[in-house]
Amino acid sequence: MSPSEPKRVAIVGGGLTGIASFWALRNSSHDVHLFEASSVLGGHMKTLPFESNGNQVEVDLELPSFNPKACPNLVSLLNYLGIATTAVPFSFGASDGTQSFKWYSSILKSVLLCPQMLWNKQACRLLLDAICFRHLAVTVLTDESRGSEPPKVEDLTETYLSDEGYSNSFRDKYLAPLLSMLWRTNAGRFLARFPVKALARCLSDHDLLCTDGMKPKWWRIDLGVGHFIKTMVKDLPHEKIYLQTRVNEITRHSKSNYGLVTCDGQESLFDHVILTVDGNEIIRILGSTATTGEKEIIQCLGVTRNIVILHSDHSMEPGGILDCNYIIASQEQPRRDFFSPKSCARYNLNTLQNIPTSLFGQVLITFNPLAPPHPSLVQGVWEFTEPEPTAESLYAQALLPSIQNKRGLSYSFWWTGRGILEDAITSGFRIAIEDLGAEVPFAVDFHPQPLDSTEFFARQVGLQENLTRTVLQAFRVLVIVLEITLLLLTRLYTPGLKIRARRTVFRALKSSAIS
């Protein structure tokens, strides 16, 4: 049966990916039905009331800001739906309880707005690492040996940062906070196991590496993600959307026919099933229907659990509140290994969702808090899962085409680091277009896999950029040599050595006086 021939299609999961698939298929010849276990569509992209001082406002748990260059499909969809967007500043911060760092769209702007960074030794080293990384990390993308096979230890961010001499401060107070801002999660939890090639590709997609001189731009969906989802759902046939209807089991009745058994015991037959839930749920639903090959790949599509708290407790916001604050647990002793310290990510909804502080005070979301906010300031607590972009997960994602739509089953796991909204929409559109022949009213960009080799960066680099890289590399080597020398001198220059040195000087002075 060809993709365009009429089929009876089931979508399991009513998150943004499932909604995007249904939206793309809405005008097709297929008979599409969507099953969602909860009472609302959107998955963890919930819209909730926030109350303060007798005032109430709707807030979205999913943040409405995005990078338009990294999110072409989201931009096309928003334009088609007539949803307004506004340019917003790009900023994020990091704090470990003793020091706070504020970062903006460029390193220069960060220094100009926070010149005190120049008077701190650790901050100066951090600035040097950040500048060098933006210019030098792009060379990772030209290495075709990376990504052609399962990532090895030497392909991980942990190894790359260590081998290249980057400091732990750079990792904890710049790189992890930056990625947490881009990915809407606590990136420090998995950064060590993240492939460095995927890291460089992601930062390049967001114009955060010095490849073309562009500075990152940031837009905001004016009326929020909740309004965006409602606008999409409005175009769907509501009689074919089944809320509070969990799919318990999928059985195979024939070569191209599946039985969907829901929580009420009803069974419905479908020709094609789109699975937009996480890997563990897919394995549970398919049961013995899944082949060995499918299980091996799907089990490696890892997910991470997040605890999310909506609150107004800003007592743990040192250095002021930015769009994203990455808070690091204080440590009694400095660590010399790669393991990241405990941390959490906090987002300021006042700026991200244009909520006036004068009416509602601080409106904050914290992912996986180090300590719970004051109970009287908490307005909601939720737990949800999302893709965990480890080396194992991304390699399994690269293998998905080998099982995708081979027997009427489509899997939605898709992560490129471009943002949750872009990845969810792209995944839903890809399934609808490639597996079921859907047509959408604009061009869709199917982004490359994070571990794929790319020809884009094989182009000639200009003389100025080559010179900049050479100077930065030489300067970094000099700084590292000086640091090692000072460390060795500190260890060698013991109290006993000080006494011997003083005696030697005294003897020399005495002998010179006698002579």
Buried (B, 14 or more C-beta within 10 A) or exposed (E): EEBEEEBBBBBBBBBBBBBBBBBBBBEBEBBBBBBBBBEBBBBBBBBBEBEBEEEEBBBBBBBBBBBBBBBBBBBBBBEEBEBEBEEBEBBBBBBBEEBBBBBBBBBEBBBEEBEEBEEEEBBEBBBBBBBBBBBBBBEBBBBEEBBEEBBEEEBBBBBBBBEBBBBBBBBBBBBBBBBBBBBBBBBBBBBBBBBBBBBBBBBBBBBBBBBEEEEBBBBBBBBBBBBBBBBBBEEBEEEBBBBEBBBBBBBBEEEEBBBBBBEEEEEBEBBBBBBBBBBBBBBBBBEEBBBEEBBEBBBBBBBBEBBBBBBBBBEBBBBEBBBBBBBBEEEEEEEEEBEBBBBBBBBBBBBBBBBEEEEBBBBBBBBBBBEEBEEEBBBBBBEBBBBBBBBBBBBBBBBBEEBBBEBBBBBBBBBBBBBBBBBBBBBBBBBBBBBBBBEBEEEBBEBBBBBBBBEEBEEEBEEEBEEBBEEBBEEBEEBBEEEEEEEEEEEEEEEEEEEEEEEEEEEEEEEEEEE
